[in-house]
Amino acid sequence: MRFSMAPSNLPRFYEIGAAMAEFTGTFERKEVKYRLNTMQVRAIKQALSAHMAPDEYGQTSITSVYYDTPNRDMISRSLEKPAYKEKLRLRTYGPRNASAPVFVELKKKHEGIVYKRRIAASEPAAQLLMVGVPYERAISRHPLADEALEADSRSARNLQIAEEIAACVRRNGPVLPSMAILVERVAWAPLLDARGAEAEGVRITFDERIRYRDLFAPEGKRASVPLLAAGEAIMEVKVPGAYPLWLVRALDDCGAYPTSFSKYGEAYLACVGKAAPKAYREQVAFDEAMRGEQERSRDWPQDGQLLELSSSTRATDIAVTNSLASQLPNIVIGA
């Protein structure tokens, strides 16, 4: 059986997001994280520059306040790596501003797929929602300053999302501000192709200078604490489907491999001084083993190169074909 990498005419990808009103809604995608050292960050950014560029917002300060039960049951369950898990947070972008929107987010993960439900509200309205006040009453008491966002906050879509968030609060409540995570983020968006056409979307973020504050700690002991070593970053690749081939090659060339990393989870473990749960430790160990295995087999076929494979049965040939075809969309298969 022969596999040939067809000469790739890799598409330029479109720039995803922009207007503030588009920050609300529903997202469904795969999110894969990579923990990078200083040299890897530099190499990856250089490799990406032919296909992507930082979006119009540039570097953004993001503060996420995670809500949890008084015993932090939500993050404890999440670290056990169940098939389904959820997190609840309030997120703000840029310097603190009383008139700026707060984004109330319910982040759900099921079988590796992330579903994010998000609505915008004023900070007082968001805080009321988190203590069980009905959404429509909360936003009526404390409307958003931005007229477009205020109108959108009352749409049928946002009312439905608000009900899902309220159901999460009821299911887990009472919930309290548990942990603040502060990051400096640069989001990279795909470039348009020569015709300005849109193609499948991929988005990559680099989170640097990640710090946390334990909001359960006594007043006066809530200083921000670094979560990573100096120069390290968490890169997150967000795609609706398979990686484009150029991205696979860039990651491989830079020696970047997926890892399990939960900012809230790592901060929680650091605060309480607990060992990570068994399932979490096993996942990290598995990631490390895969990283070592990938290091030993980093040669990818180049454009036009033939890859000769042989197997003992037709069934094995079919299984290999299907596996490669799912990972390398430009592959040409011959007998």
C-alpha angles and dihedrals in degrees: 000000000000129000120194125191104227115225102271124231092188113203124236108240127227128252106255116204141016128134114083091235089062090063089083126076141051130322128190118181148115115272118195122184130210125190107215135189123220096271093047091050090054093046095047093049091050091050092048095051094084091059108022142029136193109279125247094274095061114190111004130189109226126191118192120187110198118209121212143157119280088262093044091241094159096060092039090057092044092056090055087070098234121181089252128033137159140200130196123207148156113227131195130185124216128350118349110273125174092216096046119101124255117215116223107206134190108193115194127182123194123175092339097311117115120217115189122191114190139174133177123234140154113271095252091048092049091051091050091051090054092056093050104268109146112261098236091050091048095051092044090056094044111023124186118263092224108082096208093050091044091054091046092050089069096050120120090247094055093044088056092048090048090054091053090051091047090050089054090051091050092045094052103021151177090052127183137187101279110167137007116212117195122192141167105227134191115188119204119208129193119264120242116251122245092276094047089247124155122236134178111314130248125170128188128193130192115206114195135171090027113188135172137206121203105226091189090062118100118271110276093033099074100098116149114260125200113249097194137040117266111285096016122124139186112231117196123195113204117192136158092219140346123355116258110251095245089058092050089053094046092052092046094048091052094046092240115156132178119268138181110249127156113182093203091041094051091046091049092051091048092050099048096037093229128149112247115264116266094253091052092048091048091051092051090048090050091051090052092049091050090049090055092047092050091049088059094052108037099136109113121186113261125226110293093007119133120230112204116207130172132190139176098240141036089234090059090049090054093047092050091046093052093046094050094043091055092052101036110041093182093059120126115204123208135177 
